Amino acid sequence: MKSLCGLSLAEPLVMGIVNVTPDSFSDGGDRLDASRAAADACAMAASGADILDIGGESTRPGADFVPAKVEIARVVPVIEMIRAQGVTAPISIDTRKAAVAEAALNAGASMINDVSAMNYDPEIAPLVARTGVPTCLMHAQGDPKTMQDSPHYYDVVAEVYDFLETHIGLAEHAGIARDNIIADPGIGFGKTKDHNLILLKNLSKFDALGVPILLGASRKRFIGTIGNAPEPKDRLPGSLAVALHAAANGASILRVHDVVETRQALDLWLAMNGQVGAGNNGRS
């Protein structure tokens, strides 16, 4: 995959997180009003987000299940408002449910970000195959409700890699083109602090999967633990450190809460490494 939704992958893309939930770990309740969520998303696009990731179900540790109808009611108006404002940036729908994904695609979304790697809903793989949209497959050990109870691995890098390799193969078997597949090692999803650090240290090994890698570590608990920042919104410096490490180790997409700051840090990192102009997707 040399491009994603028309965007060059010659340099890392910034994906801005827009949670339309009451209970997300970092920004739950901030954007329950659809107009506020859409306005924030438009501001993200204007300030450097290459992709907008809209989610209506929290996947924080211990999160409760959200019915598809509720999730649709949260995300579809936001997507429609974003498009009505003339924003053309790709919109990703962060869901594990086929009904939500289809409603979001019909409203103007461009890709699917499935934290279950299409394990949760058997109807989502046929939807992806039929629509031909890019889809991110993420590794998680357990579901959001229980995933942090007692995560255990014999070899976290090998096990996460094998999971993603297997699910990429399953997606292809379901009729999904390899060029439409993205992989995410799932930082914080059924992993301890040490598991997260080992995965980040070995992130470049995931290049061998042969698909773009998405890295979502923004504001996560291990950053606060190491950086002495109990509150998620105080974890920007650590989040930037992880984002730049991910960029240096082959990540194609950085999923973040703080778009302006990440965009600036990434542009400086690219400039220092002589990569400005390699792709930059129309930004000056």
Secondary structure by P-SEA (a helix, b strand, c coil): cccccccccccbbbbbbbbccccccccccccccaaaaaaaaaaaaaacccbbbbbccccccbbbbbcaaaaaaccaaaaaaaaaaccccbbbbbcccaaaaaaaaaacccbbbbccccccccaaaaaaaaaccbbbbbbbcccccccccbbbbccaaaaaaaaaaaaaaaaaaaccccccbbbbccccccccaaaaaaaaaaccccccccbbbbbcccccaaaaaaacccccccaaaaaaaaaaaaaaacccccccccaaaaaaaaaaaaaaaccccccccccc
